[in-house]
Amino acid sequence: MRALLLRDLRLAFRAGGGFGLGLAFFLIVTVLVPFGVGPGAAQLGAIAPGILWLGALLACLLSLDRIFALDWEDGTLDLLATSPLPLEAAVSVKALAHWLTTGLPLVLAAPVLGLLLNLAPQGHAWLLLSLALGTPALSVIGTFGAALTVGVKRGGLLLSLLVLPLYVPTLIFGAEAA
């Protein structure tokens, strides 16, 4: 399982876009929303958890279609299905690799972006805790959606339509907890 995790991490960094794209999107959403909402510090501080959670959700959504796509194309999924490793373990490792390359950088960047949005100092700990608990859930839910759409051409839109309604409870929990 460790070898599969290391392989998925290497693929995420080598394939391009997996690590940096989600983090850049998170940064862009967090920086652009105040331009649309207005520069009021009190207002930004009040909606900062929602902005950060929505940015994290959308950033996680960007890389979901790549969870199984490369393995589907080169036949690795067939090898995983016939290996003695249980499929549940392989899917869990893939979800963990997705979280390590997408969710964890977002969790680590959120406190700095919270400062930019004038998040109250006591809100930083709650935001960090809610993102640390919620982003793995986003990765697991997204992994199920990616598994359903792995063989579909241009399945990214279908994946978004399948996964977004399932993300709503996590978004509500995270924004309210922070």
Contacts in CASP RR format, 6 or more apart in sequence:
PFRMAT RR
TARGET T0000
AUTHOR 0000-0000-0000
METHOD contacts of the structure
MODEL  1
MRALLLRDLRLAFRAGGGFGLGLAFFLIVTVLVPFGVGPGAAQLGAIAPG
ILWLGALLACLLSLDRIFALDWEDGTLDLLATSPLPLEAAVSVKALAHWL
TTGLPLVLAAPVLGLLLNLAPQGHAWLLLSLALGTPALSVIGTFGAALTV
GVKRGGLLLSLLVLPLYVPTLIFGAEAA
1 85 0 8 1.000
1 89 0 8 1.000
1 93 0 8 1.000
4 80 0 8 1.000
4 85 0 8 1.000
4 90 0 8 1.000
4 93 0 8 1.000
4 94 0 8 1.000
5 93 0 8 1.000
5 96 0 8 1.000
5 97 0 8 1.000
8 93 0 8 1.000
8 94 0 8 1.000
8 97 0 8 1.000
9 97 0 8 1.000
9 100 0 8 1.000
9 101 0 8 1.000
11 70 0 8 1.000
12 18 0 8 1.000
12 19 0 8 1.000
12 63 0 8 1.000
12 66 0 8 1.000
12 97 0 8 1.000
12 98 0 8 1.000
12 101 0 8 1.000
13 19 0 8 1.000
13 101 0 8 1.000
15 66 0 8 1.000
15 70 0 8 1.000
17 63 0 8 1.000
18 63 0 8 1.000
18 66 0 8 1.000
18 101 0 8 1.000
18 102 0 8 1.000
19 101 0 8 1.000
19 102 0 8 1.000
19 105 0 8 1.000
20 105 0 8 1.000
21 62 0 8 1.000
21 63 0 8 1.000
22 59 0 8 1.000
22 60 0 8 1.000
22 62 0 8 1.000
22 63 0 8 1.000
22 102 0 8 1.000
22 105 0 8 1.000
22 106 0 8 1.000
23 59 0 8 1.000
23 105 0 8 1.000
23 106 0 8 1.000
23 109 0 8 1.000
25 55 0 8 1.000
25 58 0 8 1.000
25 59 0 8 1.000
25 62 0 8 1.000
26 55 0 8 1.000
26 56 0 8 1.000
26 58 0 8 1.000
26 59 0 8 1.000
26 106 0 8 1.000
26 109 0 8 1.000
26 113 0 8 1.000
27 109 0 8 1.000
27 113 0 8 1.000
29 51 0 8 1.000
29 54 0 8 1.000
29 55 0 8 1.000
29 58 0 8 1.000
29 59 0 8 1.000
30 51 0 8 1.000
30 52 0 8 1.000
30 55 0 8 1.000
30 113 0 8 1.000
30 114 0 8 1.000
30 116 0 8 1.000
30 117 0 8 1.000
31 116 0 8 1.000
33 51 0 8 1.000
34 44 0 8 1.000
34 117 0 8 1.000
37 43 0 8 1.000
37 44 0 8 1.000
37 47 0 8 1.000
38 44 0 8 1.000
41 118 0 8 1.000
42 118 0 8 1.000
44 51 0 8 1.000
44 117 0 8 1.000
44 118 0 8 1.000
45 117 0 8 1.000
45 118 0 8 1.000
45 119 0 8 1.000
45 120 0 8 1.000
47 117 0 8 1.000
48 114 0 8 1.000
48 117 0 8 1.000
48 118 0 8 1.000
48 119 0 8 1.000
48 127 0 8 1.000
49 119 0 8 1.000
49 123 0 8 1.000
49 126 0 8 1.000
49 127 0 8 1.000
49 130 0 8 1.000
49 174 0 8 1.000
49 175 0 8 1.000
49 178 0 8 1.000
50 175 0 8 1.000
50 178 0 8 1.000
51 117 0 8 1.000
52 110 0 8 1.000
52 113 0 8 1.000
52 114 0 8 1.000
52 117 0 8 1.000
52 119 0 8 1.000
52 127 0 8 1.000
52 131 0 8 1.000
52 178 0 8 1.000
53 130 0 8 1.000
53 131 0 8 1.000
53 171 0 8 1.000
53 174 0 8 1.000
53 175 0 8 1.000
53 178 0 8 1.000
54 171 0 8 1.000
54 175 0 8 1.000
55 106 0 8 1.000
56 103 0 8 1.000
56 106 0 8 1.000
56 110 0 8 1.000
56 131 0 8 1.000
56 135 0 8 1.000
56 138 0 8 1.000
57 138 0 8 1.000
57 167 0 8 1.000
57 170 0 8 1.000
57 171 0 8 1.000
59 102 0 8 1.000
59 103 0 8 1.000
59 106 0 8 1.000
60 98 0 8 1.000
60 102 0 8 1.000
60 103 0 8 1.000
60 106 0 8 1.000
60 135 0 8 1.000
60 138 0 8 1.000
60 139 0 8 1.000
60 142 0 8 1.000
61 160 0 8 1.000
61 163 0 8 1.000
61 164 0 8 1.000
61 167 0 8 1.000
62 102 0 8 1.000
63 98 0 8 1.000
63 101 0 8 1.000
63 102 0 8 1.000
64 98 0 8 1.000
64 142 0 8 1.000
64 143 0 8 1.000
64 145 0 8 1.000
64 146 0 8 1.000
64 156 0 8 1.000
64 159 0 8 1.000
64 163 0 8 1.000
65 146 0 8 1.000
65 149 0 8 1.000
65 155 0 8 1.000
65 156 0 8 1.000
65 159 0 8 1.000
67 94 0 8 1.000
67 95 0 8 1.000
67 98 0 8 1.000
67 142 0 8 1.000
67 143 0 8 1.000
67 146 0 8 1.000
67 147 0 8 1.000
68 77 0 8 1.000
68 94 0 8 1.000
68 146 0 8 1.000
68 147 0 8 1.000
68 150 0 8 1.000
69 146 0 8 1.000
69 150 0 8 1.000
70 76 0 8 1.000
71 77 0 8 1.000
71 80 0 8 1.000
72 150 0 8 1.000
72 151 0 8 1.000
77 150 0 8 1.000
80 87 0 8 1.000
80 90 0 8 1.000
81 87 0 8 1.000
83 90 0 8 1.000
91 143 0 8 1.000
91 147 0 8 1.000
94 143 0 8 1.000
95 136 0 8 1.000
95 139 0 8 1.000
95 140 0 8 1.000
95 142 0 8 1.000
95 143 0 8 1.000
96 139 0 8 1.000
98 139 0 8 1.000
98 142 0 8 1.000
98 143 0 8 1.000
99 135 0 8 1.000
99 136 0 8 1.000
99 139 0 8 1.000
102 135 0 8 1.000
102 139 0 8 1.000
103 135 0 8 1.000
103 136 0 8 1.000
103 138 0 8 1.000
103 139 0 8 1.000
104 135 0 8 1.000
106 131 0 8 1.000
106 135 0 8 1.000
107 128 0 8 1.000
107 131 0 8 1.000
107 132 0 8 1.000
107 135 0 8 1.000
110 127 0 8 1.000
110 128 0 8 1.000
110 131 0 8 1.000
111 124 0 8 1.000
111 127 0 8 1.000
111 128 0 8 1.000
114 124 0 8 1.000
114 127 0 8 1.000
119 127 0 8 1.000
123 178 0 8 1.000
126 177 0 8 1.000
126 178 0 8 1.000
127 178 0 8 1.000
129 177 0 8 1.000
130 173 0 8 1.000
130 174 0 8 1.000
130 175 0 8 1.000
130 177 0 8 1.000
130 178 0 8 1.000
131 174 0 8 1.000
131 178 0 8 1.000
134 170 0 8 1.000
134 173 0 8 1.000
134 174 0 8 1.000
137 170 0 8 1.000
138 167 0 8 1.000
138 170 0 8 1.000
141 163 0 8 1.000
141 166 0 8 1.000
141 167 0 8 1.000
141 170 0 8 1.000
142 159 0 8 1.000
142 163 0 8 1.000
142 166 0 8 1.000
145 159 0 8 1.000
145 162 0 8 1.000
145 163 0 8 1.000
146 159 0 8 1.000
148 159 0 8 1.000
148 162 0 8 1.000
149 155 0 8 1.000
149 156 0 8 1.000
149 158 0 8 1.000
149 159 0 8 1.000
149 162 0 8 1.000
152 158 0 8 1.000
END
